[in-house]
Amino acid sequence: MDKEKLVEALKACRLVPVIVVDKPEEILPLAEALVKGGLPVAEVTFRSPAAPGAIKLLKEKMPEVLLGAGTVLTKEQVDIAVESGASFIVAPGFNPEIVKYALGKGQIMVPGISTPSEAEQAMYLGLDVLKFFPAEQNGGPAMLKALASVYPNLRIMPTGGITPENVKSYLDLPNVIACGGSWMVKKDLIAAGEFGKIETLVREALAAVK
């Protein structure tokens, strides 16, 4: 998948579930709940050691799901994400060395930024699709409006503090392609196997952003 196809796919999804699993096998029923709810996308984060196995399993069993590897902080994690089959790589912050390493492997890298200085560093490396993190704590929609006025070509995926109550205020902005969030894939629901409830939350989340 090239970058522009990724952007169009993210725009179509509107939301990107940010997922933490304790066991790789949890990812399949979770992904099935996402797809049934109308959201065939998942950002599986490296906040859990189960992430590599979960990404690989999801890629093998449900290749129709748009699959991202999240919280990628090291070159080793970039390698694991690539080997496991992630379509794009997301980081919470902007580390030029990690960005260059991922780009050198031909990967789509979406690093996090929160300031104009970081945005310009990312643009210098040829990036125009960026994560804005943590979104609420860094000024929310007002900050993104300000960034859009000077960097109109940036496409942004806000994550961090996104809720059903504020998500629409982000998605209404022209420079926002999708919002990352975890409220529809709560870790306690995953651990309890409450995948029906997750499907319901996904349907409700999508209905709220149409």
GIQUIWO-V306628 format. One record per backbone hydrogen bond with DSSP energy under -0.5 kcal/mol. NH is the residue of the N-H (numbers start at 1). CO is the residue of the C=O. E is the energy in kcal/mol with one decimal. If there is no record, write none. Layout:
nh/co/e
NH/CO/E
NH/CO/E
This chain:
nh/co/e
6/2/-2.1
7/3/-2.5
8/4/-2.3
9/5/-2.3
10/6/-2.7
11/7/-2.5
12/8/-1.9
13/9/-1.9
14/10/-2.7
15/13/-1.2
16/179/-2.7
18/181/-2.8
19/17/-0.7
19/43/-3.1
26/23/-1.7
27/24/-1.7
28/25/-0.6
29/25/-0.6
30/26/-1.5
31/27/-2.9
32/28/-2.4
33/29/-1.8
34/30/-2.1
35/31/-2.7
36/32/-2.6
37/33/-1.9
38/34/-0.6
38/35/-1.1
39/34/-3.2
41/39/-1.8
42/66/-2.6
43/17/-2.6
44/42/-0.7
44/68/-2.5
45/19/-2.7
45/43/-0.6
46/70/-2.6
48/45/-0.8
51/48/-1.8
54/50/-2.3
55/51/-2.9
56/52/-2.3
57/53/-2.4
58/54/-2.5
59/55/-2.4
60/56/-2.0
61/57/-2.7
62/58/-2.6
65/62/-2.0
66/40/-2.7
67/65/-0.6
68/42/-3.0
68/66/-0.5
69/88/-2.4
70/44/-2.5
70/68/-0.5
72/90/-2.3
73/71/-0.7
78/74/-1.8
79/75/-2.5
80/76/-2.3
81/77/-2.7
82/78/-2.5
83/79/-2.8
84/80/-2.4
85/81/-1.0
85/82/-0.7
86/81/-2.4
87/67/-3.0
88/67/-1.1
89/108/-2.8
90/69/-3.2
91/110/-1.7
95/93/-0.7
96/94/-0.6
99/95/-2.6
100/96/-2.8
101/97/-2.0
102/98/-2.5
103/99/-2.7
104/100/-2.4
105/101/-0.8
105/102/-0.8
106/103/-2.0
107/102/-2.2
109/107/-0.7
110/89/-3.3
112/93/-1.2
113/131/-2.6
119/115/-2.1
120/116/-2.5
121/117/-1.9
122/118/-2.3
123/119/-2.4
124/120/-2.2
125/121/-1.0
125/122/-0.6
126/123/-1.9
127/122/-2.3
130/128/-0.5
130/155/-2.7
131/111/-2.8
132/157/-1.5
133/113/-1.4
133/131/-0.6
135/132/-0.6
135/159/-2.2
136/160/-2.3
138/134/-1.0
138/135/-0.7
139/136/-1.2
140/135/-2.5
142/139/-0.8
143/139/-1.1
143/140/-0.6
144/140/-1.7
145/141/-2.3
146/142/-1.8
147/143/-2.4
148/144/-2.2
149/145/-1.3
150/146/-0.7
150/147/-0.9
151/147/-2.7
154/151/-1.6
155/128/-3.5
156/175/-3.4
157/130/-2.5
158/178/-0.6
159/132/-2.4
160/180/-0.5
166/163/-0.5
167/163/-2.0
169/166/-0.8
170/166/-0.9
170/167/-0.8
171/167/-2.3
172/168/-1.7
173/170/-2.0
176/173/-1.4
177/156/-2.5
177/175/-0.6
178/156/-0.9
179/14/-2.2
180/158/-2.9
181/16/-2.1
185/182/-1.3
190/186/-2.0
191/187/-2.6
192/188/-1.7
193/190/-1.2
194/189/-2.7
195/193/-1.7
198/194/-1.6
199/195/-2.2
200/196/-1.9
201/197/-2.5
202/198/-2.4
203/199/-2.2
204/200/-2.4
205/201/-2.5
206/202/-2.5
207/203/-2.2
208/204/-1.6
209/205/-0.7
209/206/-0.8
210/207/-0.6
